[in-house]
Amino acid sequence: MKEWQDGNLVLNQPAGHVENNESVIEAVIRETKEESGWIVKPVGLLGMYAFTPFEGADTYHRLCFLCEPVSQSDEPLDDDIVSSHWLSYEEIMALPHRSPLIKACIEDSLNNPIISLCFLSDQFLQPEKVIQ
């Protein structure tokens, strides 16, 4: 997806936060739908990344997931998103990125093994899920 950053149109991957009482997988599905207009099925965890844009800045942590497209949503994109695209590797690499994590995640998706979603556990997310 393309969005504005400091007056420049840059490429980014759907990203965001996990809401209260939401699993990481639910957040991936929600954020991808809100920011790209696609409903997806997460199929694996690619990796965990950290990025500090400059000295003294907050560090951003990212869990990167690989997903399969399920269907396109009719809902509008988040207000700060300009457009959503399917791009080739070459097209992605030719555009300015919001952060170096985008290139790192894409390169890792081509070269590294996928981590099973079984690695994640949200069984204690809801009180009724707690084992007595």
C-alpha positions, 0 to 999 in steps of 0.5 A: 500500500502507498501512504504519505510519510513526511511529504513523500509517497512511500510503500508500506505493508499493512501494519498496526497494533493489537487491540485489547482482547484481540489475538495477533492473528485477528490483528493481522486480519483486521489491519490488512483489511483496513489498510489494503482492502483484502481479507487474508488468511495468515499461513505462517510467521516470517519473523520478528524485527526491530527498527530504530529510525534514528538515535533517541527514537522509539524502537518499532517492533514488527511481527511479519506474517505471510498470508494468502488472499481470500477476497477483496473487501468493499470497505474503504481503506483507512484515511491515511492510506492512498492506495493498495497494490499487488506488485512484483518484486522488481516494482516493490524494490524500485519504490521508496519504502516507509522503513527498511523492514519492508525490504528485509521482510520481503527478502526473508520471505524468499530466503528463510523458512516459515515459522508455523502459526503454532508458535503463537499461543493466545489460549490465555487471551480470554478469561474463559480460555484459562485452564483451571 
